[in-house]
Amino acid sequence: MLKALFGRKKTVIPKPGVPENVRVYAVGDIHGRIDLLQDLHRQIVDDAAVAAVRCVVVYLGDYIDRG
C-alpha cells in the first residue's frame, strides 16, 4: 500500500513564461488618459510591424480614473 502511495511519478507542471516567438505588451492602469493610451498604441503598432514574432497586448488595471 505504501509503495502505491509513494511510488507514483510526480506530475510535471510547466514553469510560467512567455513562449518563444511571442512578444507580450503589458499595459498598466491608464487612469482615463486616452492621449497616453493612443500614443502607446502607436508605439506598439510600430514595434509589432517589424517584429518577426506573434504579438499579444494585455491590459492590466483600470481603464478610467476613479469618479
N, C-alpha and C positions, 0 to 999 in steps of 0.2 A: 504494500500500500504506500509506504513512504517513497519508494522508487517511482511510483506512478505520480506522486505529487511533485517531487523534486527533480525527476528525470526529464521533464518536458523542456523543449527548446524555448528560449526566450523569444518573444515577438520583437522583431526589429522595427523600431519606429524611426522613420526618416527624420533627419535634422531639418528644422525650418530654414528656409532660404529662398533666394530667387534663382530659378533655373538658368542654365547657360542660355545665351542668345535671347535674353529678356531684359529689358530696361524698364524700371519702375520709377515713375514720377509721383512722389507723395506730396500732396498739397495740404497744408495745415489750415487752421482757422483763418478765415478771410475777414471776419468781423464786418461784413457789409461793404467792403472795399472792392466794388466791381471794377474800378480802374486798375487796381493792382492785379486782380484776377485775370482781366483781359490781357494785360501785359505778360503775365505768367503764361497764359495760353499761347500767346505768340511765340514766346521763348521755347515752349515745349514743342510746338509745331515745327519751328526752325530746327531744333535739335533732333527731333524724331525723323525729319526729312533726310538727314544724312546718316542716320543710324541703320546699320545692316542687321538689325535685330527687331524682335517684336516689342512694341512699346505699350505700356499699360499706365493709365493715370488713376491714382487712388486719392479720393478726397477724404480727409480726416477732420473732424471737428464741425464747427458751426459755419453755416453759410451767411447768416445775418448776425448783426450785433444785437445784444440784449435790448429789448424795447424797441 
